[in-house]
Amino acid sequence: MTQLALVIDLNVCVGCHACVTNCKEWNTSGEAGPMVDQNPYGKDPTGTFFNRVQTFEVGEFPNTETVHFPKSCLHCEDPPCVPVCPTGASYKRKEDGIVLVDYDKCIGCKYCSWACPYGAREVDEHQKVMKKCTLCVDRIYDPKMTEEERRPACVRACPTSARLFGDIHDPESEVSLAIREAGGYQLMPEWGTSPANHYLPRRKIKLRIRHDEIERADNPLKIDGLLPKPDKAEPSLDDVTSW
Amino acid sequence: MHPAFSVIFLTTLIGVGQGLFLALFTVESYAAFDLLPRQSSAFYATGSVIALLFLVGGLIASFFHLGRPERAWRSATQWRTSWLSREVIVLPAFMGTVFLYGAAHWLDINPVFAQLPTGAPVNVTAVLGTIGTVLAFALFVCTGMIYACLRFLREWHTPLTVINYILLGGASGFTLAAGFAALQAPDLVRFFAGWAALITAVGLVSRGASLLRNARLKPRSTLQSAIGIKHPHIVQTTQGAMGGSFNTREFFHGGTANLLRSLKWWFLIGAFLAPMLILGLAMFEGEGDLPLLLVAFAIQYLGLLAERWYFFAQANHPQNLYYQSVA
């Protein structure tokens, strides 16, 4: 069974918000209706977004590190928001595992947002229904688009390729490989929601060189130059062997 | 959580309605076994009308919670999985039963079906009352489970939530019944006031137990598990929105810590201690002091409004970990 998901590489994300703006642009122009902002140019601009990039500071000065953290619906494999919905507007698609809201059935009771530990759902104050990331379900199956274009808007926008998209149930997919080989993890695993979206951790590239690899044990006096030739009678297997 | 007044009024008003209906049918059952004097049908009919008014008030309040109230009928469809859907079915069923119960008394259509071995008659209102009692408790369970089933809202995820809804609704309903009896059946004031004081006292114990439990809760989710970075010192610098979002409005109560602390004592006094005192006083007076009992009900109801506000405000949603700094 297919489970489409995003894999977000925190090691690469630069926090540019391109995914946020492209997500908003694509999803506000779709058939599902606009994602209207309130007070967009005023003092406290607010509105509905499917995707947010948050920033965290890890550590204490001077040993701090800034981590940009994109957050959208994680399309849990066991989504707690779906069974609580009284109208059936919230559902998880069997064929590809995308969690969706039917905006024509939603009564705007907000109960599903209470049932989501990640705060992935946001009410649209204009349409008065619950909205959330659709994994660009209206893009990824569009036959009019090229293969390259049939990916979520956020993935297309990312300038550093921090966002991967694919089927995490296919062990050979790009996302499965990334999860397996780069230590992909889930958010808040303690609730057993089994989020489909995974995050790749920050990774430091470190060359581990032992001391004796810098200072040659066979040159304790650090004298550069040709090493004395061993006696021809002396058996040797290392690279100083001269014959 | 942000306490929505629609839900606060819904849960408190239907609680009073359910409690009042249970009080009425308790008297009718006692009377059937000659443990209490029989009451006129007007007493039950008027009581049912009052209970129905509270239930209708709660139902109206609930619509203010919905973004799309015109689609509310859809919410009855997912009763297999959703406690909210179950409540949507049980509430009108209970209201209909209370209506029929009141109507049967009002029109005096009350044929006896059968007789219990003890000789007590089984009539229409006894059957309707029994169905109503089952539905009243079912409604309490549905209302409580809406909150208790959310496992990561740990302040709510306890059987005490359901028990509190039953006891607090029952207590306020019996207190109102005592006031109603002072008006229509003064000989029942002592009975109702006694039960109201008792249920209020048990409610104090169970609500106190949930307060103690919640004070000792340790959050299971941390910022570390929320973003998956294992460092003891993580500070959020931005949350991706400058003017706040649905997430900052819906999941934070917006009051100060001081308000929360003081409100706890106010509702313990208002919903429990003061009504118990007044009800005890009313029991001593015996004959029913209508203004006094109405004051007891008003104080208890206001106390319950504060209790419900606190119930929501105290619940700390794990999503708040992602929304600690507006920038």
Interface residues (C-beta under 8 A of the other chain):
Chain A: L10 H17 V20 N39 K43 D44 P45 T46 G47 T48 F49 R52 V53 Q54 T55 F56 E57 V58 G59 E60 T66 V67 F69 K71 P80 V82 P83 V84 C85 P86 T87 G88 A89 K105 C106 I107 G108 C109 K110 Y111 S113 W114 A115 C116 P117 Y118 G119 R121 E122 V123 E125 Q127 K128 V129 Y185 Q186 L187 M188 P189 E190 W191 Y199 P201 R202
Chain B: M1 H65 L66 G67 R68 P69 R71 A72 R74 S75 A76 T77 Q78 T81 S82 W83 L84 S85 V88 I146 C149 L150 R151 F152 L153 R220 S221 L223 S225 A226 I227 G228 I229 H231 H233 I234 V235 Q236 T237 T238 Q239 G240 A241 M242 G243 G244 S245 F246 N247 E250 F251 H317 P318 Q319 N320 Y322 Y323
